[in-house]
Amino acid sequence: MQPFDEEDPLASENETSPHGVARPPFPAKPQQLPGSDAAMAPRADHGEQSYRGSGRLQGKRAIITGGDSGIGRAVALAFAREGADVLIAYLNEDEDARETARLVEAAGRKAVLVPGDIGQESHCRDIVGEAMNALGGIDVLVNNAAFQTVHQSIAELPSEEFDRTFRTNVYGMFYLSKAALPHMKPGSAIINTTSVQAYEPTASLLAYASTKGAIVTFTKALAQEAIARGVRVNAVAPGPVWTPLIPASMPSEQVSQFGSNTPLGRPAQPAELAPAYVFLASAETSSYVVGEVLGVTGGSKILP
């Protein structure tokens, strides 16, 4: 495996590294959904400078949805530096996805880009098929892609938008897990991204919070079935994380103070989430962890 580039230009320009430098207030720089990492101010830290692998996923093959930016990019980078090849599934953020692929390839691993809507079951089957063809198998599935919008009342929430949120956040997870599980061997892992919103929902995120609650229950139920074939299913519950989805979906005044209500007084950087996914992906570190939700919330409490 080739070492990653210590002089990575994106890393050297990253205003938020090392972790914890970026604190509210953030500048008002709204974006259109689904958002762009390149347009964020300040830029997010995905671990470009900081993450050091130790071979925990050497030779593994991973699918990561929402892998173009945010948590997905940080996980793809970490997995690659741990020795895994990565299929990056994303909607249509081609520029961001190419940058994630560059980071994976700089770590000496294979990157496969698959754009499209995971709310469509046929596309999810295509993702799994491409992983089998291009990577030769599936050892880790990370269901991370998410959609959210903010509305001040249920009366303002269009039914079509509620449906899209569930299709992206829940249906996509179901379609991919259903298609991938038959190909996964003992020691493999499925990791779902839920949220602190599953336990302490915000009224203006009604649809998003509801999907995150569903993901917790889905994870615990599927874990009981999948472990019979040696596949561990778990979830990560992040608190506020600085990703393109935030300036693309929230009003400027909320973006400005994003994460300020946590005990740490700031949002997480995506790089701070990646080790949780590595832990759950590696049988070396989490072989007895099944059906659990790992909170990475900056001190915000979640229920067990």
Secondary structure per residue as TSV (DSSP state, phi and psi in degrees):
chain	resnum	aa	ss	phi	psi
A	1	M	-	360.0	129.6
A	2	Q	-	-76.7	142.9
A	3	P	-	-69.0	151.8
A	4	F	-	-75.4	160.9
A	5	D	-	-75.6	113.8
A	6	E	T	-64.6	-21.6
A	7	E	T	-104.0	30.4
A	8	D	-	-49.1	120.8
A	9	P	H	-64.4	-34.8
A	10	L	H	-65.3	-41.0
A	11	A	H	-64.2	-39.9
A	12	S	H	-69.5	-23.0
A	13	E	H	-91.9	-8.0
A	14	N	-	-70.2	115.5
A	15	E	T	-74.0	-14.0
A	16	T	T	-101.5	0.2
A	17	S	T	-100.8	136.3
A	18	P	T	-73.8	171.1
A	19	H	T	-53.5	140.3
A	20	G	T	98.6	-7.0
A	21	V	-	-71.0	-40.2
A	22	A	-	-77.9	114.5
A	23	R	-	-130.5	153.5
A	24	P	S	-60.6	154.0
A	25	P	-	-81.2	146.0
A	26	F	-	-99.3	150.6
A	27	P	-	-66.5	147.6
A	28	A	-	-78.9	103.9
A	29	K	-	-137.6	76.3
A	30	P	-	-65.0	153.1
A	31	Q	-	-129.7	168.2
A	32	Q	-	-95.8	143.7
A	33	L	T	-60.1	141.5
A	34	P	T	-87.7	1.0
A	35	G	-	93.9	159.1
A	36	S	-	-134.4	131.9
A	37	D	S	-65.2	-39.3
A	38	A	T	-63.0	-23.7
A	39	A	T	-93.5	0.7
A	40	M	-	-76.1	145.4
A	41	A	S	-139.6	114.8
A	42	P	S	-75.0	163.3
A	43	R	-	-66.7	148.5
A	44	A	-	-78.9	152.7
A	45	D	-	-103.2	116.6
A	46	H	-	-103.2	6.0
A	47	G	S	95.8	14.2
A	48	E	T	-52.5	-41.6
A	49	Q	T	-94.3	-29.0
A	50	S	T	-99.5	-29.7
A	51	Y	-	-77.0	128.4
A	52	R	-	-121.1	122.1
A	53	G	-	-81.7	162.3
A	54	S	-	-137.5	23.5
A	55	G	S	77.1	17.6
A	56	R	T	-69.2	-20.2
A	57	L	T	-122.9	28.9
A	58	Q	T	-57.3	124.3
A	59	G	T	79.7	3.0
A	60	K	-	-80.2	160.3
A	61	R	E	-122.4	124.4
A	62	A	E	-125.5	143.2
A	63	I	E	-106.0	130.8
A	64	I	E	-128.6	116.4
A	65	T	E	-86.2	151.7
A	66	G	T	63.2	31.7
A	67	G	T	-82.0	0.5
A	68	D	T	-73.2	-29.9
A	69	S	S	-156.9	-179.7
A	70	G	H	57.8	-140.4
A	71	I	H	-58.2	-41.3
A	72	G	H	-59.2	-43.3
A	73	R	H	-65.4	-42.9
A	74	A	H	-61.1	-40.3
A	75	V	H	-68.4	-41.8
A	76	A	H	-60.5	-43.7
A	77	L	H	-62.7	-47.1
A	78	A	H	-63.8	-44.7
A	79	F	H	-59.4	-43.5
A	80	A	H	-63.3	-42.3
A	81	R	H	-72.7	-13.9
A	82	E	T	-91.1	-3.5
A	83	G	T	109.0	10.7
A	84	A	-	-99.4	146.9
A	85	D	E	-85.0	150.1
A	86	V	E	-135.3	129.5
A	87	L	E	-96.3	124.5
A	88	I	E	-104.8	107.9
A	89	A	E	-96.1	135.2
A	90	Y	E	-154.5	167.6
A	91	L	S	-76.4	-74.9
A	92	N	S	-151.9	16.7
A	93	E	-	-86.3	72.3
A	94	D	H	-61.6	-42.5
A	95	E	H	-62.6	-47.0
A	96	D	H	-63.1	-41.7
A	97	A	H	-63.5	-38.8
A	98	R	H	-63.9	-35.7
A	99	E	H	-67.1	-40.1
A	100	T	H	-61.3	-44.4
A	101	A	H	-60.5	-38.8
A	102	R	H	-61.3	-41.7
A	103	L	H	-65.5	-40.4
A	104	V	H	-63.0	-46.4
A	105	E	H	-68.8	-31.1
A	106	A	H	-64.8	-23.3
A	107	A	T	-85.5	2.6
A	108	G	T	84.5	16.8
A	109	R	-	-114.7	165.2
A	110	K	-	-84.7	137.1
A	111	A	E	-121.9	132.2
A	112	V	E	-122.9	127.1
A	113	L	E	-103.6	129.0
A	114	V	E	-133.8	99.7
A	115	P	E	-81.8	157.6
A	116	G	S	143.2	174.8
A	117	D	-	-94.9	111.5
A	118	I	T	-73.4	-4.1
A	119	G	T	-73.4	-5.0
A	120	Q	S	-107.9	122.5
A	121	E	H	-61.7	-37.1
A	122	S	H	-62.1	-37.7
A	123	H	H	-67.3	-38.3
A	124	C	H	-63.5	-39.0
A	125	R	H	-64.2	-36.4
A	126	D	H	-65.1	-38.9
A	127	I	H	-59.8	-47.3
A	128	V	H	-63.8	-41.5
A	129	G	H	-62.4	-40.1
A	130	E	H	-67.2	-37.5
A	131	A	H	-62.9	-42.2
A	132	M	H	-64.8	-40.9
A	133	N	H	-74.9	-46.4
A	134	A	H	-86.0	-31.3
A	135	L	H	-106.7	-17.5
A	136	G	S	86.5	7.4
A	137	G	S	159.5	178.7
A	138	I	-	-136.1	118.9
A	139	D	S	-108.1	-27.0
A	140	V	E	-139.9	131.2
A	141	L	E	-117.7	121.3
A	142	V	E	-111.3	107.6
A	143	N	E	-88.6	94.8
A	144	N	-	-120.1	-22.9
A	145	A	-	-59.2	142.4
A	146	A	-	-150.3	153.3
A	147	F	-	-128.6	139.5
A	148	Q	-	-150.4	153.4
A	149	T	-	-140.3	165.0
A	150	V	-	-114.2	129.5
A	151	H	-	-138.5	141.5
A	152	Q	S	-79.5	-14.7
A	153	S	S	-153.4	159.0
A	154	I	G	-63.4	-28.4
A	155	A	G	-64.2	-26.3
A	156	E	G	-88.4	-9.1
A	157	L	S	-87.0	109.4
A	158	P	-	-64.8	141.8
A	159	S	H	-59.8	-36.1
A	160	E	H	-64.4	-35.3
A	161	E	H	-72.2	-38.8
A	162	F	H	-59.8	-44.1
A	163	D	H	-63.8	-42.5
A	164	R	H	-63.4	-38.6
A	165	T	H	-62.7	-44.5
A	166	F	H	-69.6	-37.0
A	167	R	I	-64.1	-42.3
A	168	T	I	-73.4	-49.0
A	169	N	I	-82.6	-33.2
A	170	V	I	-112.7	-51.8
A	171	Y	I	-61.6	-42.7
A	172	G	H	-59.3	-41.8
A	173	M	H	-61.3	-43.7
A	174	F	H	-64.1	-48.8
A	175	Y	H	-59.6	-45.3
A	176	L	H	-70.5	-41.9
A	177	S	H	-62.4	-42.6
A	178	K	H	-62.1	-40.8
A	179	A	H	-77.5	-34.1
A	180	A	H	-83.8	-35.8
A	181	L	G	-54.9	-41.4
A	182	P	G	-61.6	-20.2
A	183	H	G	-95.6	-3.6
A	184	M	-	-95.6	131.4
A	185	K	-	-93.7	164.7
A	186	P	T	-52.2	136.9
A	187	G	T	98.2	-9.8
A	188	S	-	-77.9	170.8
A	189	A	E	-146.6	142.8
A	190	I	E	-113.9	130.0
A	191	I	E	-125.6	120.8
A	192	N	E	-105.7	142.1
A	193	T	E	-95.2	110.3
A	194	T	-	-100.0	-140.5
A	195	S	-	-170.5	157.0
A	196	V	G	-57.7	-22.9
A	197	Q	G	-62.7	-21.2
A	198	A	G	-66.7	-24.6
A	199	Y	T	-110.5	-33.8
A	200	E	S	-128.5	72.8
A	201	P	-	-69.6	146.4
A	202	T	-	-96.1	131.1
A	203	A	G	-56.3	-38.1
A	204	S	G	-73.7	-9.6
A	205	L	G	-111.8	39.6
A	206	L	H	-51.3	-52.4
A	207	A	H	-66.5	-47.8
A	208	Y	H	-60.4	-48.5
A	209	A	H	-61.2	-38.2
A	210	S	H	-62.6	-41.4
A	211	T	H	-65.1	-35.9
A	212	K	H	-70.3	-32.9
A	213	G	H	-64.4	-41.2
A	214	A	H	-62.7	-36.5
A	215	I	H	-65.1	-38.2
A	216	V	H	-59.3	-49.0
A	217	T	H	-67.2	-41.7
A	218	F	H	-57.4	-45.5
A	219	T	H	-59.5	-48.1
A	220	K	H	-67.5	-34.5
A	221	A	H	-72.9	-48.3
A	222	L	H	-64.3	-33.7
A	223	A	H	-57.1	-36.9
A	224	Q	H	-67.8	-34.1
A	225	E	H	-78.6	-47.7
A	226	A	H	-67.4	-30.8
A	227	I	G	-65.9	-21.7
A	228	A	G	-64.0	-24.7
A	229	R	G	-104.0	10.5
A	230	G	T	85.4	14.5
A	231	V	-	-104.1	123.7
A	232	R	E	-90.0	133.4
A	233	V	E	-119.1	124.3
A	234	N	E	-143.1	178.2
A	235	A	E	-140.5	155.8
A	236	V	E	-113.4	134.6
A	237	A	E	-114.0	93.7
A	238	P	E	-74.3	154.4
A	239	G	-	-84.5	-151.5
A	240	P	S	-66.1	131.2
A	241	V	B	-130.2	137.1
A	242	W	-	-80.1	95.2
A	243	T	-	-132.1	166.5
A	244	P	T	-59.0	-23.8
A	245	L	H	-62.6	-26.1
A	246	I	H	-70.6	-59.2
A	247	P	H	-68.2	-16.8
A	248	A	H	-85.1	-17.9
A	249	S	H	-123.3	-12.1
A	250	M	S	-113.8	150.7
A	251	P	-	-61.9	152.9
A	252	S	H	-56.4	-36.9
A	253	E	H	-67.8	-31.8
A	254	Q	H	-75.4	-37.4
A	255	V	H	-62.3	-40.9
A	256	S	H	-56.5	-38.8
A	257	Q	T	-107.4	18.0
A	258	F	T	-58.8	127.1
A	259	G	T	83.4	-3.9
A	260	S	T	-70.1	-17.1
A	261	N	T	-89.0	4.0
A	262	T	S	-84.4	158.3
A	263	P	T	-56.6	-30.1
A	264	L	T	-78.9	-14.8
A	265	G	S	76.3	17.5
A	266	R	S	-159.1	162.7
A	267	P	-	-78.5	162.7
A	268	A	B	-74.1	152.4
A	269	Q	-	-88.2	148.5
A	270	P	G	-51.9	-34.5
A	271	A	G	-59.8	-26.2
A	272	E	G	-78.4	-13.5
A	273	L	T	-90.8	-30.3
A	274	A	H	-55.4	-41.5
A	275	P	H	-60.1	-29.0
A	276	A	H	-64.9	-38.6
A	277	Y	H	-71.3	-38.4
A	278	V	H	-61.5	-44.4
A	279	F	H	-56.6	-47.4
A	280	L	H	-75.1	-25.0
A	281	A	H	-77.8	-29.1
A	282	S	-	-90.6	122.4
A	283	A	H	-66.9	-21.7
A	284	E	H	-64.1	-35.1
A	285	T	H	-104.1	-20.4
A	286	S	H	-138.4	35.2
A	287	S	T	-63.5	-21.1
A	288	Y	T	-109.8	18.4
A	289	V	-	-106.3	112.6
A	290	V	-	-139.7	128.5
A	291	G	S	69.2	25.7
A	292	E	-	-101.7	158.5
A	293	V	E	-116.8	116.2
A	294	L	E	-95.8	112.3
A	295	G	E	-82.8	131.1
A	296	V	E	-129.0	82.5
A	297	T	-	-121.8	5.2
A	298	G	T	67.5	24.2
A	299	G	T	100.6	-10.3
A	300	S	-	-69.1	131.9
A	301	K	-	-78.6	141.7
A	302	I	-	-126.4	155.2
A	303	L	-	-75.4	154.3
A	304	P	-	-66.9	360.0
